[in-house]
Amino acid sequence: MTDSTGSSIVFEMSEQERARIRAEVRYTMIAAEELRTPSAPKSRFSKFIEFLSSGISLLVVGSIISSLLIPSFQREYENRSKALTLMQDCLSQFLQYSNSIWQEYYAVLPLTQKVEIDEKTYLEYVGKIADIKLKRYDAYAKIVALSVVFGDRKHPSESDVDKALKSYAIRINEVSAAIDKWLTGLYCTPTDRIRSPCAQFDPRFDAYNEHLKIKQLVVNMGNKETDDVASLIVKHISQP
């Protein structure tokens, strides 16, 4: 500030004035603090969201996912892949198993042109059928071992595939037994011969008509019944 002559006038505050001003400033700040509206406390959810938003929490969550969830998904995928492979192997073995009844049927087909056979021919065809049966039994043993994959690991019990395979095995053995019986009848029943080489035989045996019955059994077995079991296995393979 200047006077009328242009000279500067300097006002000096006393120590008392300075103390009074400082006290007023402090009072004003305290009053403003008291008038400030207190913020509402944050909820647990808000705190959780705030925690997840931080960089450290994202790093922690990412580590958990990488170390726990991803390996779990990987194991589940690998287990499913192995199970599918076993199911496909089971289907392949079953088709070989079911095809054996056709092999057995066609093995004796040349004999349908005969009304009776001698011992040498009989034993020859018994040997052929025996080889087919042994391969069938081997295939069935593999099927039973592979069919475990269709069961429930948490609740072990006989699966629908196991039941279907057992029922199919009974039927295929019945058809195979009918072929054996036909072959035995062809050998034991005398037509051109005076006597039978067997201790007992059925005089009513008719080779042609009995073979037609066997043909129908094989067709039903090899087509519909085989398709039913194969479709059941494929259904399990295609399930997610």
C-alpha positions as CSV (number, residue, x, y, z in Angstrom):
1,M,0.0,0.0,0.0
2,T,1.3,3.6,-0.7
3,D,0.6,7.0,0.8
4,S,-0.2,10.3,-1.0
5,T,3.5,10.8,-1.7
6,G,3.9,7.5,-3.3
7,S,5.8,5.9,-0.5
8,S,5.1,2.3,0.5
9,I,3.4,1.7,3.8
10,V,4.1,-1.6,5.5
11,F,1.7,-3.0,8.1
12,E,3.2,-5.2,10.7
13,M,0.9,-7.8,12.4
14,S,1.3,-8.4,16.0
15,E,1.9,-11.9,17.3
16,Q,-1.5,-11.7,19.0
17,E,-3.3,-11.0,15.6
18,R,-1.5,-13.9,13.9
19,A,-2.5,-16.3,16.7
20,R,-6.1,-15.1,16.4
21,I,-6.1,-15.7,12.6
22,R,-4.6,-19.2,13.0
23,A,-7.3,-20.1,15.5
24,E,-10.1,-18.9,13.2
25,V,-8.7,-21.0,10.3
26,R,-8.5,-24.1,12.6
27,Y,-12.1,-23.5,13.7
28,T,-13.3,-23.2,10.1
29,M,-11.6,-26.5,9.1
30,I,-13.1,-28.4,12.1
31,A,-16.6,-27.1,11.3
32,A,-16.3,-28.1,7.7
33,E,-15.1,-31.6,8.7
34,E,-18.1,-32.0,11.0
35,L,-20.5,-30.8,8.3
36,R,-19.2,-33.3,5.8
37,T,-21.7,-36.2,5.3
38,P,-20.1,-39.5,6.3
39,S,-20.0,-42.1,3.5
40,A,-22.1,-45.2,3.8
41,P,-20.1,-48.4,4.7
42,K,-19.4,-50.6,1.7
43,S,-21.2,-53.9,1.5
44,R,-19.3,-57.2,1.4
45,F,-20.3,-57.7,-2.2
46,S,-18.9,-54.2,-3.1
47,K,-15.7,-55.0,-1.2
48,F,-15.5,-58.3,-3.1
49,I,-16.0,-56.7,-6.5
50,E,-13.4,-54.0,-5.6
51,F,-11.0,-56.8,-4.6
52,L,-11.6,-58.7,-7.9
53,S,-11.0,-55.4,-9.8
54,S,-7.5,-55.1,-8.5
55,G,-4.6,-56.4,-10.5
56,I,-3.3,-58.6,-7.8
57,S,-6.6,-60.4,-7.4
58,L,-6.8,-61.0,-11.1
59,L,-3.4,-62.5,-11.0
60,V,-4.4,-64.8,-8.1
61,V,-7.7,-65.9,-9.8
62,G,-5.8,-66.5,-13.1
63,S,-3.3,-68.7,-11.2
64,I,-6.1,-70.7,-9.6
65,I,-7.8,-71.3,-12.9
66,S,-4.5,-72.3,-14.5
67,S,-3.4,-74.7,-11.7
68,L,-6.8,-76.3,-10.9
69,L,-9.6,-75.9,-13.5
70,I,-7.6,-76.3,-16.7
71,P,-5.9,-79.6,-15.6
72,S,-9.3,-80.8,-14.4
73,F,-10.8,-80.1,-17.8
74,Q,-7.8,-81.7,-19.5
75,R,-8.2,-84.9,-17.4
76,E,-11.9,-85.0,-18.2
77,Y,-11.2,-84.7,-21.9
78,E,-8.5,-87.4,-21.8
79,N,-10.7,-89.8,-19.8
80,R,-13.6,-89.2,-22.3
81,S,-11.2,-89.8,-25.3
82,K,-10.0,-93.1,-23.7
83,A,-13.5,-94.2,-23.0
84,L,-14.5,-93.5,-26.6
85,T,-11.6,-95.5,-27.9
86,L,-12.6,-98.5,-25.7
87,M,-16.2,-98.2,-26.8
88,Q,-15.2,-98.2,-30.5
89,D,-12.9,-101.3,-29.8
90,C,-15.9,-103.0,-28.1
91,L,-18.1,-102.3,-31.2
92,S,-15.4,-103.7,-33.5
93,Q,-15.1,-106.8,-31.4
94,F,-18.8,-107.3,-31.3
95,L,-19.1,-107.1,-35.1
96,Q,-16.5,-109.8,-35.4
97,Y,-18.3,-111.8,-32.8
98,S,-21.6,-111.5,-34.5
99,N,-20.1,-112.2,-37.9
100,S,-19.0,-115.7,-36.7
101,I,-22.6,-117.0,-36.9
102,W,-22.6,-116.2,-40.7
103,Q,-19.2,-117.9,-41.0
104,E,-20.6,-121.0,-39.3
105,Y,-23.7,-121.0,-41.5
106,Y,-21.8,-120.7,-44.7
107,A,-19.2,-123.3,-43.6
108,V,-21.8,-126.0,-43.7
109,L,-23.7,-124.6,-46.7
110,P,-22.1,-127.0,-49.3
111,L,-23.6,-129.9,-47.3
112,T,-27.1,-128.8,-48.2
113,Q,-26.7,-130.6,-51.5
114,K,-26.4,-133.9,-49.7
115,V,-28.9,-136.1,-47.9
116,E,-26.3,-137.8,-45.8
117,I,-22.6,-137.7,-45.1
118,D,-19.9,-140.2,-44.1
119,E,-17.8,-140.1,-41.0
120,K,-14.8,-138.4,-42.7
121,T,-16.9,-135.6,-44.0
122,Y,-18.7,-135.2,-40.7
123,L,-15.4,-134.9,-38.7
124,E,-14.0,-132.5,-41.3
125,Y,-16.9,-130.1,-40.8
126,V,-17.0,-130.5,-37.1
127,G,-13.4,-129.3,-37.1
128,K,-14.2,-126.3,-39.3
129,I,-17.1,-125.3,-37.0
130,A,-14.9,-125.8,-33.9
131,D,-12.3,-123.3,-35.2
132,I,-15.1,-120.7,-35.8
133,K,-16.5,-121.3,-32.3
134,L,-13.1,-120.8,-30.7
135,K,-12.6,-117.5,-32.4
136,R,-16.1,-116.5,-31.4
137,Y,-15.4,-117.3,-27.7
138,D,-12.2,-115.3,-27.9
139,A,-14.0,-112.3,-29.4
140,Y,-16.7,-112.5,-26.7
141,A,-14.0,-112.6,-23.9
142,K,-12.6,-109.3,-25.3
143,I,-16.1,-107.8,-25.6
144,V,-16.8,-108.6,-21.9
145,A,-13.5,-106.9,-20.9
146,L,-14.2,-103.8,-23.0
147,S,-17.8,-103.5,-22.0
148,V,-16.8,-102.3,-18.5
149,V,-16.4,-98.8,-20.0
150,F,-20.2,-98.6,-20.4
151,G,-20.8,-98.9,-16.7
152,D,-21.2,-96.1,-14.2
153,R,-18.0,-95.6,-12.2
154,K,-19.8,-93.9,-9.3
155,H,-22.6,-96.6,-9.1
156,P,-21.1,-99.9,-10.4
157,S,-23.8,-102.1,-11.8
158,E,-24.6,-104.1,-14.9
159,S,-25.0,-101.7,-17.8
160,D,-27.7,-102.0,-20.5
161,V,-24.9,-102.9,-22.9
162,D,-23.8,-105.8,-20.6
163,K,-27.3,-107.1,-20.4
164,A,-27.8,-106.9,-24.2
165,L,-24.5,-108.7,-24.8
166,K,-25.4,-111.5,-22.4
167,S,-28.8,-112.0,-24.1
168,Y,-27.2,-111.9,-27.5
169,A,-24.6,-114.5,-26.4
170,I,-27.4,-116.9,-25.4
171,R,-29.1,-116.5,-28.7
172,I,-26.1,-116.9,-30.8
173,N,-25.2,-120.1,-28.9
174,E,-28.7,-121.4,-29.5
175,V,-28.4,-120.8,-33.3
176,S,-24.9,-122.4,-33.3
177,A,-26.3,-125.4,-31.4
178,A,-29.0,-125.7,-34.1
179,I,-26.3,-125.9,-36.8
180,D,-24.5,-128.6,-34.8
181,K,-27.7,-130.6,-34.5
182,W,-28.4,-130.3,-38.2
183,L,-24.8,-131.5,-39.0
184,T,-25.2,-134.4,-36.6
185,G,-28.6,-135.3,-38.1
186,L,-27.1,-135.3,-41.6
187,Y,-24.5,-137.8,-40.5
188,C,-26.6,-140.0,-38.3
189,T,-29.8,-140.3,-40.3
190,P,-29.5,-143.1,-42.9
191,T,-31.1,-142.4,-46.3
192,D,-29.1,-144.4,-48.8
193,R,-27.4,-146.4,-46.1
194,I,-28.9,-149.5,-44.5
195,R,-28.1,-148.5,-41.0
196,S,-27.0,-145.5,-39.0
197,P,-23.5,-145.0,-37.7
198,C,-24.9,-143.5,-34.5
199,A,-26.5,-145.3,-31.6
200,Q,-29.6,-143.0,-31.9
201,F,-31.0,-140.8,-34.6
202,D,-34.3,-139.1,-35.5
203,P,-36.0,-140.9,-38.4
204,R,-38.1,-137.8,-39.1
205,F,-35.1,-135.7,-39.8
206,D,-35.3,-133.9,-43.2
207,A,-32.0,-132.2,-44.1
208,Y,-33.5,-129.6,-46.5
209,N,-36.4,-128.5,-44.3
210,E,-34.2,-128.3,-41.2
211,H,-31.7,-126.3,-43.0
212,L,-34.4,-123.7,-44.0
213,K,-35.2,-123.3,-40.3
214,I,-31.6,-122.7,-39.5
215,K,-31.3,-120.2,-42.3
216,Q,-34.2,-118.2,-40.8
217,L,-32.6,-118.3,-37.4
218,V,-29.2,-117.0,-38.8
219,V,-30.9,-114.3,-40.8
220,N,-32.8,-113.0,-37.8
221,M,-29.7,-113.2,-35.6
222,G,-27.3,-111.7,-38.0
223,N,-29.5,-108.8,-39.1
224,K,-32.0,-107.5,-36.6
225,E,-30.6,-108.8,-33.3
226,T,-27.1,-107.8,-34.3
227,D,-28.3,-104.3,-35.4
228,D,-30.1,-103.8,-32.1
229,V,-27.0,-104.4,-30.0
230,A,-24.7,-102.5,-32.3
231,S,-27.1,-99.5,-32.3
232,L,-27.1,-99.5,-28.5
233,I,-23.3,-99.4,-28.4
234,V,-23.2,-96.6,-31.0
235,K,-25.7,-94.7,-28.9
236,H,-23.3,-94.7,-26.0
237,I,-20.4,-93.6,-28.3
238,S,-22.4,-90.7,-29.6
239,Q,-23.5,-89.4,-26.2
240,P,-21.8,-86.2,-25.1
